[in-house]
Amino acid sequence: DIVFWEDLETEGVTIPSSIWENRVLKKDVVGIHGTIFYGLYEKKIFYPDLTDEGAVNPNGSRLRKDGAYAVKK
């Protein structure tokens, strides 16, 4: 569910420039099934299996405890 724009470019994928002109807040969108990182290729090392649940911190520890988002109250 994670992809990096630079990987898409090497496969010849193009995204219409109009996508940048029609910004929609993520919270207002129904059916987002993944994330495209644009201009952050150096962060790919933190997503070894290209899933949000598998994300790791720089020290190698899991970013999300048990694959869930950490929520502080």
Backbone hydrogen bonds, N-H to C=O, Kabsch-Sander energy under -0.5 kcal/mol:
donor,donor_aa,acceptor,acceptor_aa,energy
2,I,50,L,-1.9
3,V,35,T,-2.4
5,W,37,F,-3.1
7,D,4,F,-1.4
8,L,4,F,-1.4
9,E,5,W,-2.4
10,T,6,E,-1.4
11,E,7,D,-0.7
11,E,8,L,-0.9
12,G,9,E,-1.7
13,V,8,L,-2.1
19,I,16,P,-1.8
20,W,17,S,-1.3
21,E,17,S,-0.5
21,E,18,S,-0.7
22,N,18,S,-0.9
28,D,25,L,-1.8
29,V,26,K,-1.5
33,H,31,G,-0.5
35,T,1,D,-2.8
37,F,3,V,-2.8
37,F,35,T,-0.6
38,Y,36,I,-0.5
39,G,37,F,-0.5
43,K,40,L,-2.5
44,K,41,Y,-1.9
45,I,42,E,-0.5
46,F,43,K,-2.1
47,Y,44,K,-2.1
50,L,47,Y,-1.7
55,A,52,D,-1.4
56,V,46,F,-2.4
57,N,61,S,-3.2
60,G,57,N,-2.3
63,L,55,A,-2.7
64,R,55,A,-0.6
65,K,63,L,-0.5
67,G,64,R,-1.8
68,A,65,K,-2.2
72,K,70,A,-0.5
